[in-house]
Amino acid sequence: MENLLLFEKWDSSGVVVADMGLQRYLKISPSIIPNTFGKKANKRFGKEESHVVERLANKIMVSGHLKDSRVHKRISGRDTGKKQTTYRLIKKAFEIIEKKTKQNPIDVLVKGITNAAPREETTRIRQGGIIVHRAVDVAPARRLDVALSLISHGAAQRAFNKKQSFSAALADELTSAMKYDVKTYSISKREELERVAQSAR
């Protein structure tokens, strides 16, 4: 059987997911254009069978990123549903990553997600009449969801009202996340989540 290449360019056969907790959920199996057309949307834990690039595209398509101050800084609905456009942006970002780092962009994506995925966060528990925060371990499926959200938000923040294109912003965000640069959005947010959880133990 012929080995399928992502976007007919990149081979995922040599990419290894080092984080054992994410191995089950980070699907990077060969696919030319990963699109399930929502076949697994209504299935319990169906997301874990979707390709990670498709899940990243779905996160990017969410309207109204950057909700830090409860303000939708992107026009609501601008990117919603435009999946082929989103795939073109991701493909362009992968080309930029390959040109800058001389590495397989799928490997850069996997390492970036692994570094941006928080291991601990807080939950609210009611005790008597008050609500207190308690530190909890993050489930592997949620770790992947949070990491993809942080990466897409970070890329949107880099490109919003800037001369930099979204593809270049996404490439920079993934490259910085791979290097565990604490100044980048996704890594700084992960550190913040874990720091708050540590104080709530």
C-alpha positions as CSV (number, residue, x, y, z in Angstrom):
1,M,0.0,0.0,0.0
2,E,1.3,3.4,-1.0
3,N,2.1,5.7,2.0
4,L,-0.2,8.7,2.1
5,L,1.4,12.1,2.6
6,L,-0.3,14.9,4.5
7,F,-1.3,17.6,1.9
8,E,0.7,15.4,-0.5
9,K,3.9,16.7,1.0
10,W,4.7,15.5,4.5
11,D,5.2,12.0,5.8
12,S,3.9,11.2,9.3
13,S,5.3,7.6,9.5
14,G,8.5,8.7,11.4
15,V,6.7,11.0,13.9
16,V,6.7,9.8,17.4
17,V,4.4,11.0,20.3
18,A,6.8,11.1,23.3
19,D,4.0,11.9,25.8
20,M,2.5,8.5,26.7
21,G,-0.7,10.2,28.0
22,L,-1.4,11.8,24.6
23,Q,-0.5,8.8,22.4
24,R,-4.0,7.5,22.3
25,Y,-5.6,10.8,21.4
26,L,-3.0,12.4,19.1
27,K,-3.8,10.7,15.8
28,I,-1.3,11.5,13.1
29,S,-2.0,8.5,10.9
30,P,-1.5,9.1,7.1
31,S,-4.1,11.1,5.4
32,I,-3.9,13.5,2.4
33,I,-6.5,16.0,3.6
34,P,-7.8,14.9,7.0
35,N,-11.6,15.6,6.9
36,T,-14.1,13.3,8.6
37,F,-17.1,15.5,7.6
38,G,-18.4,15.2,11.1
39,K,-18.9,11.4,10.9
40,K,-17.6,11.0,14.5
41,A,-19.2,14.1,15.9
42,N,-22.1,12.4,17.7
43,K,-20.0,9.4,18.8
44,R,-18.8,9.2,22.4
45,F,-15.1,10.0,22.5
46,G,-15.3,10.2,18.7
47,K,-12.8,13.1,18.6
48,E,-9.9,10.8,19.5
49,E,-10.3,9.1,16.1
50,S,-10.0,12.4,14.2
51,H,-6.6,13.5,12.7
52,V,-4.9,16.2,14.9
53,V,-4.6,18.6,11.9
54,E,-8.4,18.4,11.4
55,R,-8.9,19.1,15.1
56,L,-6.5,22.1,14.9
57,A,-8.5,23.4,11.8
58,N,-11.8,23.0,13.8
59,K,-10.3,25.1,16.7
60,I,-9.1,27.8,14.3
61,M,-12.6,28.0,12.8
62,V,-14.1,29.0,16.1
63,S,-15.2,32.6,15.9
64,G,-14.2,35.1,18.6
65,H,-10.8,34.1,19.9
66,L,-9.0,36.1,22.6
67,K,-11.6,36.0,25.3
68,D,-9.2,37.1,28.1
69,S,-11.2,40.2,28.9
70,R,-14.6,38.9,27.8
71,V,-14.2,40.7,24.5
72,H,-14.4,39.0,21.1
73,K,-11.5,40.8,19.3
74,R,-12.2,38.9,16.1
75,I,-15.3,39.4,14.0
76,S,-17.7,36.7,15.1
77,G,-18.4,34.3,12.3
78,R,-15.6,35.4,10.0
79,D,-13.9,32.0,9.9
80,T,-16.7,29.8,10.9
81,G,-17.3,26.9,8.4
82,K,-14.5,27.9,6.0
83,K,-12.7,24.6,6.4
84,Q,-10.9,24.5,3.1
85,T,-9.6,28.1,3.7
86,T,-8.4,26.9,7.1
87,Y,-6.6,23.9,5.6
88,R,-4.8,26.3,3.1
89,L,-3.7,28.4,6.1
90,I,-2.3,25.4,7.9
91,K,-0.6,24.1,4.8
92,K,1.1,27.5,4.3
93,A,2.1,27.5,8.0
94,F,3.6,24.1,7.6
95,E,5.6,25.3,4.5
96,I,6.9,28.2,6.6
97,I,7.9,25.9,9.5
98,E,9.7,23.5,7.1
99,K,11.6,26.4,5.5
100,K,12.6,27.9,8.8
101,T,13.4,24.9,10.9
102,K,14.3,22.3,8.2
103,Q,12.2,19.8,10.2
104,N,9.0,17.8,9.5
105,P,6.2,20.2,10.4
106,I,4.0,17.3,11.7
107,D,6.8,16.6,14.2
108,V,6.9,20.3,15.2
109,L,3.1,20.3,15.6
110,V,3.2,17.2,17.8
111,K,6.0,18.6,20.0
112,G,4.3,22.0,20.3
113,I,1.0,20.4,21.4
114,T,2.9,18.2,23.9
115,N,4.6,21.3,25.4
116,A,1.4,23.4,25.5
117,A,-0.8,20.7,27.1
118,P,-1.3,21.4,30.8
119,R,-1.0,18.6,33.3
120,E,-2.8,20.3,36.2
121,E,-5.6,22.9,36.5
122,T,-8.2,24.0,39.1
123,T,-11.9,23.2,39.5
124,R,-14.5,24.9,41.6
125,I,-16.0,23.0,44.6
126,R,-18.8,24.3,46.8
127,Q,-18.1,23.9,50.5
128,G,-21.0,25.1,52.7
129,G,-21.8,28.5,51.3
130,I,-18.5,29.3,49.7
131,I,-16.8,28.2,46.5
132,V,-13.2,27.1,46.7
133,H,-10.7,26.1,44.0
134,R,-9.1,22.7,44.1
135,A,-6.2,21.5,42.0
136,V,-7.0,18.5,39.7
137,D,-5.1,16.4,37.2
138,V,-6.1,17.1,33.6
139,A,-7.5,14.2,31.6
140,P,-5.5,13.4,28.5
141,A,-8.4,14.2,26.1
142,R,-8.8,17.6,27.7
143,R,-5.1,18.2,27.7
144,L,-5.1,17.9,23.9
145,D,-8.2,20.1,23.6
146,V,-6.7,22.8,25.8
147,A,-3.4,22.7,23.9
148,L,-5.0,23.1,20.5
149,S,-7.2,26.0,21.9
150,L,-4.1,27.8,23.3
151,I,-2.2,27.4,20.1
152,S,-5.0,28.7,17.9
153,H,-5.6,31.6,20.3
154,G,-1.9,32.5,20.4
155,A,-1.8,32.5,16.6
156,A,-4.9,34.7,16.4
157,Q,-3.3,37.1,18.9
158,R,-0.1,37.3,16.9
159,A,-2.0,38.1,13.6
160,F,-4.8,40.3,14.9
161,N,-4.4,43.9,13.6
162,K,-0.8,43.1,12.6
163,K,1.0,43.0,9.3
164,Q,1.8,39.4,9.9
165,S,-0.4,36.8,8.1
166,F,-2.2,34.1,10.1
167,S,-0.2,31.4,8.5
168,A,3.1,33.1,9.6
169,A,1.6,33.6,13.1
170,L,0.6,30.0,13.4
171,A,4.0,28.9,12.2
172,D,5.7,31.1,14.8
173,E,3.4,29.9,17.6
174,L,4.0,26.2,16.8
175,T,7.8,26.7,16.5
176,S,8.0,28.7,19.8
177,A,5.8,26.1,21.5
178,M,8.1,23.3,20.3
179,K,11.1,25.1,21.8
180,Y,9.1,25.7,25.1
181,D,9.5,29.5,24.9
182,V,7.7,30.8,28.0
183,K,7.2,34.2,26.2
184,T,4.8,32.6,23.7
185,Y,1.1,32.6,24.4
186,S,0.3,28.9,24.6
187,I,3.3,28.1,26.9
188,S,2.7,31.1,29.1
189,K,-1.0,30.1,29.5
190,R,0.0,26.6,30.4
191,E,2.5,27.8,33.0
192,E,-0.2,30.1,34.4
193,L,-2.8,27.3,34.7
194,E,-0.3,25.0,36.5
195,R,0.9,27.8,38.7
196,V,-2.7,28.6,39.9
197,A,-3.3,24.9,40.4
198,Q,-0.1,24.5,42.5
199,S,-1.3,27.4,44.8
200,A,-4.7,25.7,45.1
201,R,-3.4,22.4,46.4
